[in-house]
Amino acid sequence: MKSLPTGPLYVRHSSAPTERLRQYGASLTQHTYSSLVVWNGTTAGGYRSYRRDHTASACPALQELCLSADPAFRGNPELLNPEQLLTVAASSCLLLSFLALASRTGLDIHSYQDRSAAVLDTSTEPVRVTEIVLSPTIHVTSGTDASQVKAVLESAHLGCYIANTLNCPVRLEPTVVEP
């Protein structure tokens, strides 16, 4: 297993090699994903008046998401927004990548909770998410080597499909907890 970088944070620096995909059991070389986003309303009243609420779906999933803009951009605070979905996608992808590798290496993971955060910097040109921080707390069986858990997490991070797609740094701040 590859040694971990020094310091408390791990940052994904480059794309995962094709060989890493095989670790996750991917047999096809390309996968295609599609979605449908629907908005209805009118913009005739100008920027302040139109509704930001819309729906999104992605077949074959049956669930439809109700979405809006960030409240800072006149959106509905009770609905998820694209920036939150991006953060969730990075967090969920790391979780699934980690569980796949942990199960293959014999690590017994009992729970995983990630309080992730993203920074949208409106002072940049173009405006963009400039950083995502993933802070998983991983509960393991008593006697588990925390450094091995972190090494598997780092390997999962380097192979995470979503993190490898993004052009902003995705940092890890993991905590491993034994009973």
Secondary structure by P-SEA (a helix, b strand, c coil): cccccccccccccccccaaaaaaacccccbbbbbbbbbbbbbccccccccccccccccccccbbbbbbcccccccccccccaaaaaaaaaaaaaaaaaaaaaaaacccccccccbbbbbbbcccccccccbbbbbbbbbbcccccaaaaaaaaaaaaaacccccccccbbbbbbbbbcc
